[in-house]
Amino acid sequence: MLKHQSNYGSIDKRYIESNWRFKVIDTDLSVIYGRTKKKCFITFFNPDVEILALELIKKYKLNASYRYFMEDLKFGVVLTEVYVDGVLDDFYETRPFSISNYNVARCFE
């Protein structure tokens, strides 16, 4: 299943919370994407898609930012990897927060 949002610039935390109903999407089989002339994004949950995306970033020497959520029993963080010309260039991590306050929109903040 693919869901497309054509206006990439309008995608923010509020848009995701009000329009993307993840409870009704089979997350293992879904990819959500959006694009402009120069940028695109994909949102996915399947680890096979993660492997493929990272391989394509490296193979085609793309500039990319990859955000994902990591958690333990009580706390989570959003991690951001920044790729420049296909190579990991920088890494950012949010402060730990309660996982009860997490939803996927937090990765877009």
Phi, psi and omega in degrees: 000132175241138173235128186247136172241113188284330182264086183305321184295339182270359182276118177213183183304314181298318180300314181296314182297327184267340186241331184263103183272083184294340180293337182256005180257133173286099190295334179289338184246012188245144170226128178249132184220161175210162182202160167234191179294327186245347184228155172213162175219153172226143176240130185211165181233344185277127181298335177294325178291323177300312180299313180298314181299314180294324176296319180292322177300315181289315183298317184262009177051054182272155168268129184205157171235133185238117180248141177207161185256133175237142181217158167241207185290330185236332188234158177221166174219153171258124180257143177233124174254133180248123179252132175238123183052038175082003183242137177300120186250326183207165185212131179234151179221134176285168172290150178299143178220161180295131181292343176291343178263010186265140161215168188298335179299335181300332179291344181263357181293000000 
